[in-house]
Amino acid sequence: MNPKMPVLTITVLCRVDKHGFPRSKPKVVTRVNGFQTGDMVRVVIEKGKYRGVHVDRATVRERGYLDIVTPAGEIITTSWNRSSLLQRFDGCADERRRTPSSV
């Protein structure tokens, strides 16, 4: 290959069919109602199996719901209305987990 030849670079945003129409959905929504995946949130659930106050990182769903993982490893899916933002996602990992207290 000649080093003076220009190099052709093709960036594919999504796959297309033979007519040029996209075959897939648009890219994933990054923000929903002010929340982003990775934000530290405080969720207050007043009734039900998961009642209580939960503080952890949130995973945002496209339809406006947030997923929170409990210390026991269970996933709680709740509406964004029950959540309050504590800290925006900044790329750093900060975990809050309950540890057994020494008596």
Backbone torsions as a table, in degrees:
resi	resn	phi	psi	omega
1	MET	NA	136.4	-179.0
2	ASN	-75.6	124.3	-178.4
3	PRO	-66.1	-16.3	-179.9
4	LYS	-88.9	-5.9	179.0
5	MET	-75.0	139.1	177.0
6	PRO	-69.3	147.5	179.8
7	VAL	-99.8	128.8	179.8
8	LEU	-90.4	121.4	178.1
9	THR	-113.4	126.7	-179.3
10	ILE	-113.6	126.7	177.0
11	THR	-105.2	123.3	-178.8
12	VAL	-101.0	117.0	179.3
13	LEU	-82.5	-41.9	172.8
14	CYS	-159.0	162.1	-178.6
15	ARG	-75.9	146.5	-179.4
16	VAL	-123.7	158.3	177.2
17	ASP	-85.1	-172.8	-174.8
18	LYS	-69.3	-15.0	178.6
19	HIS	-96.5	-3.9	178.5
20	GLY	95.3	3.6	178.2
21	PHE	-86.3	146.7	-179.4
22	PRO	-66.4	142.0	179.6
23	ARG	-94.8	-11.6	-175.1
24	SER	-123.3	174.5	177.7
25	LYS	-75.3	164.5	172.5
26	PRO	-63.3	168.1	-179.1
27	LYS	-61.8	161.4	-175.1
28	VAL	-66.4	142.6	177.3
29	VAL	-70.7	133.4	-176.4
30	THR	-94.5	-28.3	-179.9
31	ARG	-127.1	137.0	176.1
32	VAL	-133.0	118.1	178.4
33	ASN	51.9	37.0	177.2
34	GLY	88.4	-5.4	-179.9
35	PHE	-103.4	148.4	179.4
36	GLN	-132.4	150.6	177.2
37	THR	-59.8	129.5	-179.0
38	GLY	103.3	-11.3	178.2
39	ASP	-66.2	145.8	174.2
40	MET	-86.6	121.4	-176.6
41	VAL	-126.4	159.7	174.5
42	ARG	-118.4	119.8	-177.2
43	VAL	-112.4	128.1	177.4
44	VAL	-111.0	114.5	178.6
45	ILE	-112.7	119.4	-173.2
46	GLU	-88.7	-29.3	-177.1
47	LYS	-130.5	161.9	170.7
48	GLY	98.7	-172.0	-174.9
49	LYS	-63.9	-35.4	-174.6
50	TYR	-105.1	28.0	-176.3
51	ARG	-62.3	147.6	-178.8
52	GLY	133.5	-170.9	179.2
53	VAL	-110.6	126.0	-178.7
54	HIS	-120.9	130.6	177.5
55	VAL	-122.7	118.4	-179.0
56	ASP	-170.7	178.9	175.5
57	ARG	-73.3	147.0	-177.4
58	ALA	-110.5	148.6	169.8
59	THR	-111.8	125.1	-174.6
60	VAL	-91.5	133.7	175.0
61	ARG	-101.3	156.8	-173.5
62	GLU	-64.7	-30.0	-176.0
63	ARG	-89.0	9.7	174.6
64	GLY	99.5	11.9	179.3
65	TYR	-102.8	155.4	177.7
66	LEU	-117.4	143.1	174.1
67	ASP	-107.9	131.0	176.9
68	ILE	-123.0	137.9	178.1
69	VAL	-100.4	124.8	179.6
70	THR	-77.4	165.0	176.6
71	PRO	-60.3	-24.7	178.3
72	ALA	-80.3	-6.7	178.2
73	GLY	95.4	4.4	178.6
74	GLU	-83.7	146.9	-180.0
75	ILE	-99.0	124.4	177.2
76	ILE	-104.5	123.3	174.8
77	THR	-103.8	122.2	-177.2
78	THR	-139.9	162.3	179.5
79	SER	-72.8	154.8	179.5
80	TRP	-68.9	-18.9	-179.1
81	ASN	-65.4	-29.1	-179.3
82	ARG	-84.1	-1.7	-171.7
83	SER	-107.5	146.4	171.5
84	SER	-126.6	139.2	-175.7
85	LEU	-78.8	125.9	175.9
86	LEU	-98.0	-42.8	-178.9
87	GLN	-154.6	136.0	177.5
88	ARG	-73.4	154.9	177.5
89	PHE	-68.9	123.5	-178.0
90	ASP	-120.7	7.5	178.0
91	GLY	95.7	-11.8	178.9
92	CYS	-97.8	146.6	179.8
93	ALA	-90.9	127.1	176.7
94	ASP	-138.6	113.0	-176.2
95	GLU	-113.1	139.6	174.4
96	ARG	-119.6	115.1	179.9
97	ARG	-129.2	145.9	174.4
98	ARG	-77.3	134.2	176.2
99	THR	-118.5	148.5	178.3
100	PRO	-61.9	128.4	-179.6
101	SER	-79.1	143.2	179.0
102	SER	-83.7	128.5	-175.7
103	VAL	-97.4	NA	NA
